[in-house]
């Protein structure tokens, strides 16, 4: 009941579109940004926005990634990269994750009534995965609602993933046991152990288009084939230009994400599209 109350309390503003999707904190001090974050967490005013992940070359919407957005005094929305450093320093990452995760659960309920196969990527930090109190409650919630877990894809940044961290390992195993899947993003080390990732519940790896298009970057086709051997799908994110997409398609990339296919939007219209 406490978790459902938290989800309900954070449901305000789902239908509101951002007047400004992305802006810096220019003109705002770190203290002012932190005050906004604290107030948003206290009021449950962390908004959820969705960006599609599409099949290629058809550009058919297959999944959605959930992003957190925080409103400022003018009603504009601050993107996560504007406030994440301040939130982490203040120990607010886990509360933001928690709000976003339960907003995503609400969204899964709505979406499954129309399309049981759509999946939602939801970022979780190492702080959240180590939080035994929250994770135990969340696991209990999923045990009581087993139909929701298969639609959740929990996304972990590569720097946050500590394979030998006992708490993270235990919680990941429990989530996988309930049917949830994992994705890795912010990948900088491209020497990936697909067998280990598969064993720990990873089914997706996201890599930005920039490194794959760079002459010194990893070979996209070889990386995709290597991951596929362990039943892990490669998603190329941050695809912004048609010419970049054309080059990526030459490497048989099958899943893509980026502003070329749609910017993050409030869920009302996105769920209908799903």
Order of alpha helices (4+ residues) and beta strands (2+ residues): alpha-alpha-beta-beta-beta-alpha-alpha-beta-alpha-alpha-alpha-beta-alpha-beta-alpha-beta-alpha-alpha-beta-alpha-beta-beta-alpha
